[in-house]
């Protein structure tokens, strides 16, 4: 685990509007760290935790039992999600979009299963870091990415808007994901100085916080 690993869901919660009592879909959940952390920071959350790996779902289930997280686990076998329209208050999806064969399909499904006014929080790597991920995996500093396609920012924005989402927040962070603490601290300072327009091109991780618009009913008329 590199120092930047857990930042994705820590930053994600800080950027989100997840409230006490929310019903949250997490795709992909991996070992369940997202749910455990959010359970500590919000009250009475309920989760549906989704992953493609049976092994990781078992790890997540054990974590949930120990920490008291209320979650139902589900193995993902199709990008057509099995839940009804307008089921979830929030959806979280960290470093997942780049591993799916049809990102547009899952974004459309996110929109469908969110309640009106619901929120999607997702993160994905910057395309400029693809070669760095391969290099650090070769050196054994971090695990390989496996099958993936890092998705350009413009394509992500297009897919989100095409599905019907409004992007309420966008943030690009992390210049120094590994190394001595003092070097990472200098990276944090540099991030602040350069600002989002520059970070957007060179920082590691992109966040998008998106809102599903409220449904406006037509006015009643005499028949």
C-alpha positions, 0 to 999 in steps of 0.5 A: 500500500502506497501512501496515496492509496487510501487518499482516494476515499478519504478525499472522496468523502471530503468532496462529497455530500454523503449524509447520515443514513444514506444508502450507498453503492460502492463499485468496486469495493475491493477489501472494504476499506471505503465502507469501513472508513465511511462508517467511522465518519457518518452515522447509520450508513447502509452499503451495497458493496460490489466487486468482481472477485469472490476472494475480495468480497470474502475479505470485505465481508470479514472486515464488515463483521469486525467493524460493524459495517452494514453492507450487502455484498454482490459479485459483479458479472455484468455491467447491467446493474440488477437494482431498480431505478432510483435506488441509491442516495450515493455511488462511489467508484474509486479507480474502477472506470479504467478497468471496465470494458465499457465505461459509458455503459456503467456511467449510464447505469450509475445514473439510472440507479441513483435517486433524483438529486443523488450523487456520484463520486468517482476517481480515475488516474490521469492518462499521463501517469500510465507509463509511471504505473507500469514502471513502478510495478516493474520495480516492485514499488506498487502492484501492476494495474492489470487490464486497463485503459486510462481514460482521457479527461474529455472523454470522461466528461463527455460520458458523464454529461451524455448520461445526464450528470451535472459535474459539481466538483472536479479536482486533480491531486497527487504529484508525489505518491511515494517516497520519504514523507518530506518529499511527499510534503513538498509535493503537497505544497507544489500542488497548492501553488500550481493550482487546478489548471496545471495539476489537471495535466500532470497530477496523478488522480482525477476526482469527479463529483456529479449530481443527478438532476431532480425530476421536474413534473409538468404542472397539473391541468384540467382534463 
